[in-house]
Amino acid sequence: MAVNNVLARIESVLQEERVFPPPKEFSRRARLKSLAQYRKLYKESIAAPERFWAKRAKEELVWFKRWTKVLQWQEPFAKWFAGGQINVSDNCLDRHLGTATANKAALIWEGEPAAPGKPGEERTLTYKQLHHEVCRFANVLKRNGIKAGDRVLIYLPMVPEAAIAMLACARIGAVHSVVFGGFSAQSVADRIQDSQAKLVVTADGGFRRGAVVPLKQNVDEALTLEDARGGLLAKSIEKVIVLRRASNEVQIQEGRDVWWHQELEQVDAHCPAEKMDSEAPLFILYTSGSTGKPKGILHTTAGYLLYSKLTTRYVFDLRDEDVFWCTADVGWVTGHSYVVYGPLANGATSLMYEGAPNYPEPDRFWRIVEKYGVTILYTAPTAIRAFMKWGVEWPRKHDLSSLRLLGTVGEPINPEAWIWYREHIGGNRCPIVDTWWQTETGGILITPLPGATPTKPGSATLPFFGIVPEVVDDYGRPVPPNSGGKLVIRKPWPAMLRGLWGDPHRYQQVYWGEVEHSYFTGDGSRQDKDGYYWIVGRIDDVLNVAGHRIGTAEVESALVSHQKVAEAAVVGRTDAMKGQALVAFVTVKSGVHTDGALREELRQHVAKEIGPVAKPDDIRFAEVLPKTRSGKIMRRLLKQIAAGTEIKGDTTTLEDLGVLARLSHAEE
Ligand code: WT7
């Protein structure tokens, strides 16, 4: 993977020179008030990481048994707080009982409105109530055969039960694997097969923009899908627990499927938290990589909990009275760390919203901010760009004065969107934290601390405590300021992934085999003269489409699984709204007619194989794909064609030069 493709993307933000110091009013009350304070703590965390993390682990977490070793590092395998015993659910719930937090709202949930004009349903669960529900559901899991170490697949809409199911797994030591409700039956089946999950927790359906997503039906289908040899992909599944949400009709298979509400009648609320090893697996979360098969990112217990707790508190400068709204779905890592675990470990109030930002109208978010007095809003650049497009009249209709801090995550934010967010949502008074991290990192690694760090639009600024990033060239050597390179992390941190589920070799190869003795992020970056990081996005074959991570190889393999397709190559193209868009170059089998109908058929096919998020924005048919003599598809060339830029570089090794011209004019 070469760094030269980072360079072009850097140009656009090199010009950005605006600096926004933390607003005085904010800093005055903030946990960290100056850059000097941050630098002092950061230095400490780097000079003596074990001491730094041991101190926090002691102060922040409730342990059954203290650890014996803070860090055991055998590259690329880390063990944090080895020998300790702890439970995540205990730290998120039980520890708040008997304190003033017990009757505070843990989750505020706003459902999608049933119809335009109608208010959404709402529910609030205090810590005491959430604890009660989690204990009961944990007993339901046990009743259905789940024990510590078993994998449970969670496929639910954004309802409180999603958090309840996650915490119930954590409580009994089961490993959850949440699958985003927008993924297909095929994706569910693949994840079951890879994780060997024993049980699925799902709902009859979920609401999305007034329609019902048939989740249970997708699960039913997933449980019938076969692999290439005719074996059932999901044969490890013994039970399916079904939550009633949308009241759509579903099939219940006796002996396998049970209703959530009926199961609850069979259990009590007594369920002590299991004493788990610090390194016991907490969850698996599948994410796209540069091959056709999603990777099961494995996170474990104590280090993840500590890191998500600490980053939530420092990055968002949490106060007791905050209403914290992270708009991510629990199907993504952001939902794990900053809707559920981080906020709850801190005893904060976390808001969950079920629906879309523009349903029934484009002011949905601002209505919610006003209704609940949201103080911290954490969302994605792609959403911000959509709000810009919909117009300032929508936020203007609402009183947003409760907001005191804004955050973004998921992709690079263009300075224009940053400034708009600051002005029209933050009223020029709220600091913005642009937080860089990944499914693999478990929590935020590069970010401003809002009372301390002057921000620059488009930069994620400086590393969090204990994080040692560097920008390096193809040989792993640090590059000078303002030069582009690969972003690596030089030292282990508590929330780092512990591996890929069932594939230690691939873990070593993908993350630790690219740059010596470093974790390779897959991102390109530069560091400016102030040491600020400017992340420019993926430099591997992973795209970031509207904040969703999509592997080009995955989409390619979905396309070639269609009977009319011979070959496919998928590349990214810059898109003003989504950040990147997917462009697929497709050759069809002989005799197949290529037209608009086939294009739509292929888009639907990808939606069925992976999920609607992976549908190509653009499909171009070609007679052959440009290849080198050794048979490698020339992706650089395809990217240029997709971008509509003029074709540069050596094309003489092309099998068929004529193909170029035809590809360039392949639009209907
Ligand atoms: C990739 C990780 C981690 C939460 C959601 C995405 C990109 C993430 C930023 C940011 C620039 C960012 C990177 C990264 N990314 N945050 N603040 N600035 N790029 O998790 O699906 O694992 O994707 O998202 O390219 O590698 P993910």
Residues whose N, C-alpha, C, O or C-beta is under 5 A from the ligand:
A	BS01	WT7	T334 T408 V409 G410 E411 P412 D434 T435 W436 W437 Q438 T439 E440 A460 T521 D523 I535 G537 R538 G547 R549
